[in-house]
Amino acid sequence: METGSWAVPVPLGYEVRGWVVERPLATGSWGSVYAVCRDGTERAAVKFLPTGTVSPRQLNHLAAMAGREVRSHSELVHPRLIGLTETFTLDDPDSPGLDGATVIVMELAERAVAELVAPGRQVPGAAGIITQICEGLAHMHAEGWLHGDLKPSNVLLMADGSVRLADFGLTTELDGTHAYLPRAGSLDYLAPERREEKLTDKGIAVRASADIWALGITACEILTGCLPFPGGTWRARAAAAADYVEGRAPLVLDPRLPDGWRDWITDCLAPTHAARGRHSAASLLARARDLTAGRSLHRWSWRRWSRRRRIAVTAGAAVVAVTAGIGVPVATAPPADPTGRWLRTDSDVPREYRQTIVQAATRYCLNPLITPALVAAMLKAESGFDPNLSDPANTEYGIARWTPSVLQYYLPAGQIGIVLSPPLDPQESIRALGRFLCKWAPDLEARHVPGDHRLSLAAAYRSSVDSVVKAGGVPPRWRPYTTRVRTYLDDYRPR
């Protein structure tokens, strides 16, 4: 594949931190992605964003894009979102086109769903793919983030057939009811109001309903092989979409779509954000799961296909097989645990808390002392992961043994000062532990407390930072506790 015209051309064999470029994968307007290998066995995908080699105006745009992508990767952990391995700034003055680039190392996928879209044909496993897209999008929205650029080329199929959402360059957090993005995006997937919003100092105001519009366009392509609005160019399709939105033309979907999916896509493509906003990603997920059960898939006129092709599932995506023209669900292996990069998958850290533990260690600061393994080790030492722990004599409750009068200072900004009554929510208790560690780690480091600062932090959580500083490390009273924390650290840290 010729890469000379790519946004970031990188020669095959180029080495960066032990990763060797093997082949090009994809490029966009600003960044390019390559398959890489390390030590001959470990494989990944590397995205290059050239933040150091462009004009000042472009530099600001790219720096913001890189920042959003890196931050969203660190805060959003879910089986349906592509996983981040590492990120860094490339220092290579001998390669001016690469020097200063932001490098993002991610999971390697088999292919993008866009590669499977063909006119008039449904992507094999279509219903299951759409359901998994909804799982990823529902998680992002629940965490207060928008994807911002959902489309088939940003939906990836992994080797085990599971789906990942990718390309978080336009992903951003909600600020109240809106998020703000630059005037950018893939034109065929932009919600109508996103085209018309005025550019402010913050950017274009975008609501979660914009992702729902893109979801409807994407689902239509996966189910029919075609975009819902006709036209040979994006301008013609945009004009057709405008006619529909402004009431001059109806929405005309492929007649082969079954009623269930037709209604689902129609709701996604409601012409106003207010109407679209009535259909959240979570509610659309619930409906997609019902449709994926096989009761509502339509009879496509695919009988000329061989039996082998009708039941094939591309790239191992064994979610829904198409037999005799009717979707029949088949078993699929559960996706790999994406938190395995931080926590041993064979440890006793409960699955329902693993993602929150990772977020607690990575969301509030980037301090190498504070790792998911440390947070998990402290929770194990505090409560044995018991969310119902109750110790009224010491006024300590929940999975992190919080005293409610102390917990009030580590709640989210809008809740600080509220004294909660037990039982304490385990997810919020874990996040509060992360905020505690991020707040006090710099203080302990600045005071040059001797010993293992991770254990000093754990002791400070049990007592106070002043107690640890006064004792010159872990106070004798808390050494049995920190000994347990050290043991659990070794148990939970990936080998």
VEXVEX-274648 format. One line per 3 residues: for each residue x, y, z of C-alpha. Coordinates in pm, 1 decimal. Layout:
REM VEXVEX-274648
X:Y:Z ~ ... .
REM end
This chain:
REM VEXVEX-274648
0.0:0.0:0.0 ~ 141.5:337.5:-103.8 ~ 161.2:581.1:191.1 .
342.1:876.1:33.7 ~ 22.1:1082.3:32.3 ~ -82.8:979.0:383.3 .
-118.0:1233.8:661.7 ~ 184.4:1082.7:833.4 ~ 396.5:861.2:604.5 .
610.0:620.6:810.1 ~ 856.1:382.0:639.3 ~ 825.7:8.3:697.0 .
1080.9:-108.0:950.8 ~ 1075.0:224.7:1136.2 ~ 1128.4:156.7:1507.9 .
978.9:353.0:1793.4 ~ 1030.8:240.8:2153.7 ~ 1079.8:-117.7:2046.0 .
776.9:-119.4:1814.3 ~ 866.0:-192.9:1452.1 ~ 630.2:-72.4:1176.9 .
515.0:-374.1:971.5 ~ 238.1:-244.5:746.4 ~ 6.5:55.1:694.9 .
-352.4:24.9:812.1 ~ -542.4:350.0:757.0 ~ -506.7:724.4:732.9 .
-727.2:1025.5:789.3 ~ -693.4:1397.2:733.1 ~ -455.4:1438.7:1025.7 .
-326.7:1104.8:1153.9 ~ -217.1:766.5:1019.3 ~ -229.5:418.3:1172.9 .
19.9:134.3:1124.7 ~ 46.8:-224.6:1243.0 ~ 356.8:-275.6:1457.5 .
536.1:-561.2:1629.7 ~ 763.5:-578.9:1934.7 ~ 998.8:-865.2:2023.7 .
870.6:-1059.2:1724.9 ~ 545.7:-1160.2:1896.1 ~ 358.2:-868.3:2054.2 .
146.0:-684.5:1799.4 ~ -41.7:-356.2:1818.6 ~ -164.9:-61.0:1614.8 .
15.4:272.2:1636.8 ~ -143.9:605.0:1550.1 ~ 82.4:898.7:1462.4 .
-49.6:1254.6:1506.3 ~ 207.9:1509.7:1378.2 ~ 159.9:1772.5:1647.8 .
508.2:1918.1:1607.3 ~ 537.5:1967.5:1232.2 ~ 243.0:2180.0:1118.6 .
135.6:2543.1:1109.9 ~ 43.2:2717.4:1437.9 ~ -329.1:2701.6:1356.7 .
-309.2:2333.3:1268.0 ~ -91.3:2273.9:1572.7 ~ -361.5:2402.9:1806.2 .
-621.9:2181.8:1638.7 ~ -399.2:1873.3:1644.9 ~ -283.9:1928.6:2001.4 .
-646.7:1946.6:2114.3 ~ -731.9:1635.6:1911.9 ~ -438.6:1441.5:2055.4 .
-527.0:1555.9:2406.4 ~ -888.7:1444.4:2368.4 ~ -785.7:1108.0:2229.3 .
-530.3:1034.2:2501.1 ~ -758.9:1151.6:2781.4 ~ -1059.9:957.9:2657.4 .
-849.6:642.0:2629.1 ~ -736.1:679.1:2989.6 ~ -1082.3:750.5:3129.8 .
-1304.3:525.4:2919.7 ~ -1237.8:155.1:2969.4 ~ -1489.0:-88.7:2825.3 .
-1486.2:-411.9:2622.3 ~ -1640.5:-225.2:2328.4 ~ -1382.5:56.2:2316.5 .
-1039.7:6.1:2162.3 ~ -780.3:-31.3:2436.6 ~ -476.9:194.0:2488.0 .
-135.1:38.1:2553.9 ~ 79.8:350.9:2584.8 ~ 120.6:701.5:2451.2 .
420.1:932.4:2418.5 ~ 572.0:1215.0:2215.3 ~ 819.2:1103.9:1950.7 .
1168.6:1251.8:1973.1 ~ 1336.7:1200.9:1635.0 ~ 1504.8:1517.8:1502.9 .
1649.2:1317.5:1211.7 ~ 1293.5:1260.0:1081.7 ~ 1132.9:1606.8:1056.3 .
797.4:1461.5:949.4 ~ 778.8:1252.1:1265.4 ~ 967.5:1455.0:1524.9 .
724.6:1578.7:1789.7 ~ 441.3:1351.6:1679.2 ~ 201.9:1219.4:1939.3 .
215.6:839.3:1928.1 ~ -78.8:629.7:2051.6 ~ -27.0:252.8:2082.1 .
-355.3:58.6:2078.1 ~ -502.0:-287.4:2039.6 ~ -466.4:-428.9:1689.8 .
-794.3:-505.6:1512.2 ~ -855.3:-738.7:1221.1 ~ -1038.0:-484.6:1005.6 .
-1286.0:-198.7:1005.1 ~ -1655.3:-270.8:948.5 ~ -1639.2:-23.7:657.6 .
-1435.8:-282.5:465.7 ~ -1735.3:-519.2:475.0 ~ -1997.6:-269.9:356.8 .
-2108.1:-340.6:-0.6 ~ -2407.3:-186.2:-186.5 ~ -2725.1:-386.5:-145.4 .
-2572.0:-636.7:94.0 ~ -2604.1:-674.9:466.8 ~ -2278.2:-711.7:657.4 .
-2265.8:-1067.3:799.9 ~ -2345.3:-1056.3:1170.6 ~ -2503.5:-712.8:1120.0 .
-2744.8:-716.6:1413.7 ~ -2481.2:-831.6:1658.6 ~ -2234.7:-571.5:1533.8 .
-2492.0:-293.2:1578.6 ~ -2573.4:-419.4:1927.7 ~ -2206.9:-409.1:2026.7 .
-2171.8:-58.9:1881.4 ~ -2462.1:42.8:2105.9 ~ -2289.6:-114.1:2406.4 .
-1983.1:101.1:2350.9 ~ -2180.6:417.2:2278.9 ~ -2413.0:366.0:2578.2 .
-2109.2:335.1:2803.8 ~ -1952.5:652.8:2665.7 ~ -2274.1:850.3:2712.4 .
-2323.3:712.2:3064.7 ~ -1974.1:835.9:3152.0 ~ -2052.8:1181.4:3012.1 .
-1859.7:1153.7:2684.4 ~ -1956.7:1184.8:2316.0 ~ -1782.8:990.8:2041.9 .
-1815.9:1270.8:1788.3 ~ -1715.1:1070.8:1479.2 ~ -1910.5:745.0:1475.3 .
-1906.7:571.1:1134.5 ~ -1827.3:223.3:995.1 ~ -1458.4:303.4:945.3 .
-1432.9:379.0:1317.8 ~ -1595.3:49.2:1416.0 ~ -1337.4:-228.3:1432.4 .
-1364.6:-606.7:1437.3 ~ -1113.7:-787.2:1656.0 ~ -961.8:-1129.5:1590.8 .
-1216.4:-1291.7:1825.0 ~ -1506.2:-1130.9:1636.9 ~ -1589.2:-870.5:1901.1 .
-1644.5:-504.6:1815.7 ~ -1452.6:-198.1:1928.9 ~ -1528.8:170.8:1876.3 .
-1214.1:359.1:1779.3 ~ -1072.7:695.7:1671.2 ~ -1135.9:927.8:1964.0 .
-988.9:1241.7:1806.1 ~ -1328.7:1415.0:1825.1 ~ -1439.5:1249.6:2147.5 .
-1519.7:1501.8:2417.2 ~ -1685.8:1539.0:2755.5 ~ -2028.8:1686.5:2808.3 .
-2039.3:2023.2:2981.6 ~ -2394.7:2012.6:3113.1 ~ -2621.6:1925.7:2819.8 .
-2361.4:2002.6:2551.6 ~ -2009.3:1923.7:2450.0 ~ -1796.7:2142.0:2224.9 .
-1605.5:2033.1:1915.5 ~ -1423.0:2200.2:1627.1 ~ -1610.6:2234.2:1301.1 .
-1494.6:1894.9:1180.3 ~ -1627.4:1546.1:1123.9 ~ -1737.3:1307.2:849.4 .
-2001.7:1491.5:649.8 ~ -2229.6:1194.9:574.7 ~ -2262.7:1126.5:948.1 .
-2304.4:1479.1:1086.7 ~ -2636.2:1547.3:1256.1 ~ -2825.7:1831.4:1082.1 .
-2804.0:2066.9:1377.7 ~ -2428.6:2011.3:1396.0 ~ -2394.3:2159.0:1048.3 .
-2586.5:2469.7:1151.0 ~ -2454.3:2546.3:1500.3 ~ -2259.9:2870.0:1528.2 .
-1889.0:2851.8:1602.7 ~ -1813.3:2987.2:1950.0 ~ -1489.9:3034.3:2142.3 .
-1537.3:2679.9:2274.9 ~ -1621.6:2534.4:1934.1 ~ -1948.3:2391.6:1797.3 .
-2209.9:2296.9:2058.6 ~ -2294.6:1927.0:2023.1 ~ -2544.9:1711.0:2211.6 .
-2550.7:1336.6:2269.0 ~ -2828.6:1317.3:2009.3 ~ -2565.9:1391.4:1740.4 .
-2409.5:1051.6:1813.5 ~ -2754.9:894.0:1783.7 ~ -2792.6:1036.5:1430.1 .
-2452.4:893.5:1333.3 ~ -2555.9:562.2:1488.8 ~ -2863.6:551.4:1265.1 .
-2658.9:624.3:950.7 ~ -2403.3:360.4:1048.5 ~ -2667.6:97.1:1125.5 .
-2837.3:163.8:791.8 ~ -2510.5:102.7:606.9 ~ -2441.7:-216.3:800.1 .
-2791.0:-353.4:740.0 ~ -2837.5:-246.0:376.8 ~ -2495.6:-155.1:239.4 .
-2625.0:194.3:157.2 ~ -2653.0:534.8:315.5 ~ -3013.9:637.7:394.2 .
-3000.9:959.1:189.1 ~ -2953.2:928.1:-189.5 ~ -2694.2:1106.7:-396.1 .
-2371.7:1049.1:-584.2 ~ -2175.5:1306.9:-380.3 ~ -2178.7:1419.2:-21.8 .
-2331.0:1750.9:-130.4 ~ -2621.9:1571.9:-299.3 ~ -2672.3:1350.5:6.3 .
-2657.4:1653.2:235.3 ~ -2926.4:1823.0:22.2 ~ -3145.2:1510.5:44.0 .
-3097.5:1499.4:421.1 ~ -3188.1:1869.9:445.0 ~ -3508.6:1810.8:246.3 .
-3604.9:1538.9:494.9 ~ -3513.8:1739.8:804.1 ~ -3705.1:2044.6:681.9 .
-4013.4:1839.9:595.4 ~ -3991.6:1863.6:216.5 ~ -3936.0:1489.7:167.6 .
-4000.9:1171.4:367.5 ~ -3732.8:938.4:499.8 ~ -3715.6:652.2:248.2 .
-3532.1:346.5:382.2 ~ -3451.6:23.0:199.9 ~ -3781.0:-169.1:158.4 .
-3606.8:-492.9:260.6 ~ -3555.4:-367.0:615.4 ~ -3785.1:-537.3:867.5 .
-4024.8:-321.0:1064.2 ~ -3822.5:-355.3:1383.9 ~ -3498.7:-224.6:1238.7 .
-3683.9:28.3:1020.6 ~ -3845.4:181.4:1329.7 ~ -3513.9:169.7:1516.8 .
-3324.7:356.2:1243.4 ~ -3612.3:602.0:1196.1 ~ -3593.5:692.5:1566.0 .
-3217.1:744.4:1537.2 ~ -3275.7:975.1:1239.5 ~ -3550.0:1185.2:1394.0 .
-3512.8:1527.9:1225.6 ~ -3472.2:1737.0:1542.1 ~ -3233.9:1684.0:1830.3 .
-3528.8:1710.1:2071.7 ~ -3711.5:1419.7:1906.1 ~ -3389.7:1222.8:1872.6 .
-3299.2:1292.3:2233.6 ~ -3595.3:1083.4:2348.8 ~ -3403.9:776.6:2232.7 .
-3090.9:732.8:2442.0 ~ -2806.6:500.4:2349.7 ~ -2907.8:280.0:2643.9 .
-3269.6:247.2:2526.1 ~ -3157.5:181.3:2168.9 ~ -2923.2:-85.6:2302.8 .
-3210.6:-263.2:2478.2 ~ -3414.6:-260.2:2156.8 ~ -3117.4:-376.6:1947.9 .
-3067.0:-671.0:2181.6 ~ -3428.2:-774.6:2125.8 ~ -3387.9:-746.3:1750.1 .
-3059.5:-937.3:1761.7 ~ -3241.9:-1228.3:1921.6 ~ -3348.1:-1316.5:1568.7 .
-3719.8:-1251.9:1580.3 ~ -3710.4:-942.5:1363.9 ~ -3443.3:-987.9:1099.8 .
-3583.1:-974.7:751.0 ~ -3576.0:-1215.5:459.2 ~ -3323.0:-1071.7:221.1 .
-3329.9:-1205.7:-133.2 ~ -2997.0:-1378.8:-87.2 ~ -3102.2:-1730.9:-179.9 .
-2856.0:-1735.1:-465.1 ~ -2580.1:-1734.9:-204.7 ~ -2429.8:-2070.2:-127.2 .
-2514.7:-2213.2:211.8 ~ -2156.9:-2157.6:315.3 ~ -2175.0:-1785.0:241.1 .
-2514.2:-1746.0:406.4 ~ -2383.0:-1878.8:736.7 ~ -2036.7:-1727.3:718.5 .
-1939.4:-1473.6:977.2 ~ -1669.7:-1238.4:856.8 ~ -1349.7:-1212.5:1066.3 .
-1490.5:-1455.3:1321.4 ~ -1767.3:-1218.2:1429.5 ~ -1995.7:-1504.4:1530.7 .
-2284.0:-1300.9:1657.7 ~ -2571.2:-1363.0:1414.0 ~ -2566.0:-1618.9:1132.4 .
-2789.1:-1566.6:830.3 ~ -2948.4:-1901.1:746.4 ~ -3228.4:-1939.3:495.4 .
-3252.8:-1560.5:495.9 ~ -3350.4:-1547.4:866.2 ~ -3114.1:-1424.5:1138.5 .
-3035.6:-1694.8:1393.2 ~ -2827.5:-1606.1:1698.7 ~ -2521.1:-1814.7:1765.6 .
-2294.9:-1830.5:2066.6 ~ -2001.4:-1595.9:2090.2 ~ -1708.1:-1604.3:2326.0 .
-1702.1:-1321.1:2580.1 ~ -1464.5:-1039.6:2486.9 ~ -1124.0:-1025.2:2647.4 .
-1112.2:-822.1:2968.4 ~ -971.9:-480.4:2865.1 ~ -858.0:-410.7:3222.6 .
-605.4:-692.8:3190.1 ~ -345.8:-432.5:3092.3 ~ -354.8:-309.5:3452.3 .
-490.5:-593.5:3667.1 ~ -421.8:-965.0:3648.6 ~ -722.1:-1133.5:3494.0 .
-680.9:-1442.9:3714.1 ~ -686.5:-1241.6:4037.4 ~ -977.7:-1213.1:4280.0 .
-1054.8:-848.3:4189.2 ~ -1431.8:-861.3:4120.3 ~ -1518.3:-803.7:3757.2 .
-1792.2:-553.8:3841.5 ~ -1534.9:-320.8:4002.4 ~ -1234.5:-364.2:3773.5 .
-1324.5:-86.1:3531.2 ~ -1397.1:162.5:3809.6 ~ -1067.9:69.4:3979.2 .
-879.4:146.0:3657.6 ~ -1062.0:478.2:3621.9 ~ -991.6:569.8:3984.6 .
-619.0:524.3:3926.7 ~ -598.7:700.8:3590.3 ~ -877.4:956.5:3568.4 .
-781.3:1219.0:3823.1 ~ -405.3:1245.0:3770.8 ~ -116.2:1085.9:3584.0 .
103.0:988.6:3879.2 ~ 306.5:668.0:3828.1 ~ 265.9:584.8:4197.7 .
-109.4:551.2:4161.2 ~ -188.4:236.6:3969.2 ~ -501.1:20.5:3941.9 .
-308.0:-251.2:4126.5 ~ -253.5:-14.1:4421.6 ~ -620.8:84.9:4433.9 .
-726.8:-280.4:4416.1 ~ -474.1:-379.5:4683.8 ~ -605.3:-111.7:4920.1 .
-967.0:-215.6:4863.3 ~ -875.5:-575.4:4935.2 ~ -695.9:-474.4:5255.9 .
-980.2:-243.7:5360.7 ~ -1281.1:-466.1:5304.1 ~ -1198.1:-774.4:5101.0 .
-1406.0:-602.4:4825.3 ~ -1717.6:-615.6:5044.1 ~ -1951.7:-332.6:4931.7 .
-2173.7:-390.7:5237.1 ~ -1905.5:-362.2:5504.0 ~ -2039.5:-187.7:5812.7 .
-1825.6:-93.6:6114.4 ~ -2036.6:152.5:6316.5 ~ -1792.5:150.3:6609.7 .
-1533.8:318.4:6385.3 ~ -1793.4:489.5:6160.7 ~ -1646.8:311.1:5856.5 .
-1859.9:173.9:5574.7 ~ -1846.7:17.5:5233.3 ~ -1586.4:-126.8:5001.2 .
-1327.4:144.0:5081.3 ~ -1411.6:180.0:5454.6 ~ -1496.5:544.9:5421.5 .
-1604.4:756.3:5716.1 ~ -1890.7:961.4:5565.2 ~ -1772.4:1285.3:5726.1 .
-1435.8:1239.9:5551.4 ~ -1577.2:1106.4:5225.1 ~ -1760.7:1436.8:5171.4 .
-1430.2:1602.8:5075.0 ~ -1354.9:1352.1:4798.0 ~ -1689.4:1349.4:4620.4 .
-1739.5:1501.0:4270.5 ~ -1731.5:1879.7:4257.7 ~ -2109.2:1917.6:4265.7 .
-2143.2:1698.4:4573.9 ~ -1853.3:1814.3:4792.5 ~ -1979.0:1890.0:5141.1 .
-2264.6:1639.1:5130.8 ~ -2237.2:1383.1:5410.5 ~ -2372.9:1057.9:5271.5 .
-2555.1:801.9:5480.6 ~ -2462.7:433.2:5462.6 ~ -2481.7:211.6:5269.9 .
-2224.6:382.4:5049.6 ~ -2223.3:328.9:4674.7 ~ -1920.0:107.6:4594.9 .
-1846.7:271.6:4259.2 ~ -1841.2:621.4:4408.2 ~ -1638.8:497.5:4706.0 .
-1372.7:359.3:4469.7 ~ -1358.5:682.2:4269.7 ~ -1323.5:881.2:4591.2 .
-1025.6:665.0:4686.2 ~ -863.2:760.5:4355.6 ~ -924.1:1128.7:4427.0 .
-767.9:1089.6:4772.9 ~ -453.9:928.7:4632.7 ~ -418.5:1190.8:4359.3 .
-461.0:1474.0:4608.3 ~ -202.3:1356.3:4860.5 ~ 63.0:1177.4:4652.8 .
236.1:1504.2:4548.5 ~ 238.1:1620.0:4912.6 ~ 414.6:1305.1:5032.9 .
665.4:1326.2:4749.3 ~ 733.1:1696.0:4816.5 ~ 804.5:1623.2:5184.3 .
1054.8:1353.1:5086.0 ~ 905.6:1087.0:5308.0 ~ 1144.0:788.9:5297.2 .
1038.2:439.8:5196.5 ~ 787.4:311.7:4944.2 ~ 555.9:603.9:4869.4 .
278.3:367.1:4762.2 ~ 269.9:217.1:5110.6 ~ 302.2:561.9:5267.8 .
-7.5:666.0:5071.1 ~ -193.6:359.9:5194.5 ~ -93.3:440.3:5552.2 .
-201.1:802.7:5504.1 ~ -541.5:678.4:5395.3 ~ -570.1:483.3:5720.8 .
-440.2:769.9:5935.5 ~ -330.1:1101.6:5782.7 ~ -50.6:1250.1:5576.9 .
79.5:1435.0:5883.8 ~ 102.7:1106.2:6076.2 ~ 309.5:950.5:5799.0 .
536.9:1253.7:5772.3 ~ 585.3:1262.3:6150.7 ~ 670.9:890.8:6159.8 .
911.7:924.3:5867.7 ~ 717.3:663.3:5673.5 ~ 454.6:406.7:5764.4 .
365.7:443.4:6134.8 ~ 424.0:116.9:6331.9 ~ 51.7:82.2:6399.5 .
-23.8:52.9:6026.2 ~ 263.0:-172.8:5917.4 ~ 52.5:-494.0:5926.4 .
-198.8:-317.4:5703.1 ~ 61.9:-195.7:5452.7 ~ 223.7:-540.0:5453.4 .
-106.1:-679.0:5328.3 ~ -128.3:-400.2:5070.5 ~ 220.9:-488.9:4943.9 .
123.9:-855.1:4911.2 ~ -192.5:-773.5:4720.4 ~ 1.5:-535.1:4496.6 .
215.9:-825.9:4383.0 ~ -94.9:-1040.6:4336.8 ~ -277.5:-786.0:4121.4 .
0.3:-638.8:3909.3 ~ 7.8:-796.9:3558.6 ~ 305.4:-1025.7:3505.4 .
REM end
